[in-house]
Amino acid sequence: MAMAQLKSVEERPRIRNPRSARTATQSRIVKSKRARYDGIIRIVTGLSIILIALMSYIAQLSNTTSLSYAVERAHRQRDALQEQTARLDDRIAQATSEERLAAIAAKLHMTDPQTFAVVRLEPQPVAESKFRLFDTIAAWF
């Protein structure tokens, strides 16, 4: 019987490379662990992509709204400046009106001149330069 037991032990196929068998077992264990979380990872990834798209849309909408408010504020400021410019133009026209100036001149006892004097000025002689060539070239331009 001892011979029969030895033959049955020897007849079992032996693993040719125990390292590759161990590695294959470890890789199967890792794959099964990853497979457990595969669905959760896909859902989280999909939700993350949707959340990023939604947040970028909200950021763009917020930026557009702030720009709209800035444009409206600029329009109001422009209208206020145009109104102020019109008021100041009216004040300038009133301050420089001939009636007002005539009234101020009358208060100061000013009158129109009775005689006029014409003064003529003689032109000043131009000093000649040492470089007549440059003067000639400058006269062309």
C-alpha positions as CSV (number, residue, x, y, z in Angstrom):
1,M,0.0,0.0,0.0
2,A,2.9,2.3,0.6
3,M,3.7,2.0,-3.0
4,A,0.2,3.0,-4.0
5,Q,0.3,6.1,-1.9
6,L,3.6,7.1,-3.4
7,K,2.3,6.7,-6.9
8,S,-0.8,8.9,-6.2
9,V,1.3,11.6,-4.7
10,E,3.7,11.5,-7.7
11,E,0.8,11.4,-10.2
12,R,-0.6,14.8,-9.1
13,P,0.6,17.4,-11.6
14,R,3.2,19.6,-10.0
15,I,3.1,23.4,-10.5
16,R,5.9,24.2,-12.9
17,N,6.7,27.7,-11.7
18,P,5.4,28.5,-8.2
19,R,6.4,32.2,-8.5
20,S,4.1,32.8,-11.5
21,A,1.3,31.0,-9.7
22,R,1.7,33.2,-6.7
23,T,1.8,36.3,-8.9
24,A,-1.3,35.2,-10.8
25,T,-3.1,34.6,-7.5
26,Q,-2.2,38.1,-6.3
27,S,-3.3,39.7,-9.5
28,R,-6.6,37.9,-9.3
29,I,-7.1,39.2,-5.8
30,V,-6.3,42.7,-6.8
31,K,-8.6,42.5,-9.8
32,S,-11.5,41.3,-7.7
33,K,-10.9,44.1,-5.1
34,R,-10.9,46.6,-7.9
35,A,-14.0,45.1,-9.5
36,R,-15.9,45.7,-6.2
37,Y,-15.3,49.5,-6.4
38,D,-15.5,49.8,-10.2
39,G,-19.1,50.9,-10.3
40,I,-18.7,53.4,-7.5
41,I,-15.6,54.9,-9.2
42,R,-17.6,55.3,-12.5
43,I,-20.5,57.0,-10.7
44,V,-18.2,59.3,-8.9
45,T,-16.3,60.1,-12.1
46,G,-19.5,60.8,-14.0
47,L,-20.8,63.0,-11.2
48,S,-17.5,64.9,-11.0
49,I,-17.7,65.7,-14.7
50,I,-21.3,66.9,-14.4
51,L,-20.4,69.0,-11.4
52,I,-17.4,70.6,-13.2
53,A,-19.6,71.4,-16.2
54,L,-22.3,72.9,-14.0
55,M,-19.8,74.9,-12.0
56,S,-18.2,76.3,-15.1
57,Y,-21.7,77.3,-16.5
58,I,-22.5,79.0,-13.2
59,A,-19.1,80.8,-13.3
60,Q,-19.8,82.1,-16.8
61,L,-23.3,83.2,-15.9
62,S,-22.0,85.0,-12.9
63,N,-19.3,86.7,-15.0
64,T,-21.9,87.8,-17.6
65,T,-24.2,89.2,-14.9
66,S,-21.4,91.2,-13.3
67,L,-20.4,92.6,-16.7
68,S,-24.1,93.6,-17.3
69,Y,-24.1,95.4,-14.0
70,A,-20.8,97.2,-14.9
71,V,-22.2,98.2,-18.3
72,E,-25.4,99.6,-16.7
73,R,-23.3,101.5,-14.1
74,A,-21.2,103.0,-16.9
75,H,-24.3,104.1,-18.8
76,R,-25.7,105.8,-15.7
77,Q,-22.3,107.5,-15.1
78,R,-22.2,108.6,-18.8
79,D,-25.7,110.1,-18.5
80,A,-24.8,111.9,-15.3
81,L,-21.7,113.3,-16.9
82,Q,-23.6,114.4,-20.1
83,E,-26.1,116.2,-17.9
84,Q,-23.4,117.9,-15.9
85,T,-21.6,118.9,-19.1
86,A,-24.8,120.5,-20.4
87,R,-25.3,122.4,-17.1
88,L,-21.7,123.6,-17.2
89,D,-22.0,124.7,-20.9
90,D,-25.1,126.8,-19.9
91,R,-23.1,128.4,-17.1
92,I,-20.2,129.2,-19.5
93,A,-22.6,130.7,-22.0
94,Q,-24.2,132.8,-19.3
95,A,-20.8,133.9,-17.9
96,T,-19.5,135.0,-21.4
97,S,-22.7,136.6,-22.6
98,E,-22.3,140.1,-24.0
99,E,-25.2,141.5,-21.8
100,R,-23.5,140.3,-18.6
101,L,-20.1,141.7,-19.7
102,A,-21.7,145.0,-20.6
103,A,-23.4,145.2,-17.2
104,I,-20.1,144.5,-15.4
105,A,-18.3,147.1,-17.5
106,A,-21.0,149.7,-16.7
107,K,-20.6,148.9,-13.0
108,L,-16.8,149.5,-13.3
109,H,-17.4,152.8,-15.3
110,M,-15.8,151.4,-18.4
111,T,-16.5,153.0,-21.8
112,D,-15.7,152.2,-25.4
113,P,-12.4,153.7,-26.6
114,Q,-12.6,157.0,-28.5
115,T,-9.3,156.8,-30.3
116,F,-7.4,153.8,-31.6
117,A,-3.6,153.5,-31.9
118,V,-1.9,151.4,-34.5
119,V,1.6,150.2,-33.6
120,R,3.9,148.7,-36.2
121,L,6.9,146.6,-35.2
122,E,9.9,146.3,-37.4
123,P,11.1,142.8,-38.1
124,Q,14.2,141.7,-36.2
125,P,17.3,141.0,-38.3
126,V,18.0,137.2,-38.5
127,A,21.5,136.3,-37.6
128,E,23.3,134.3,-40.3
129,S,24.5,130.9,-39.4
130,K,27.9,129.5,-40.2
131,F,26.4,126.5,-42.0
132,R,24.5,127.8,-45.0
133,L,24.2,124.4,-46.5
134,F,22.0,123.2,-43.6
135,D,19.9,126.3,-43.9
136,T,19.3,125.6,-47.6
137,I,18.4,121.9,-46.9
138,A,16.1,123.0,-44.0
139,A,14.3,125.5,-46.4
140,W,13.4,122.6,-48.7
141,F,11.5,121.0,-46.0
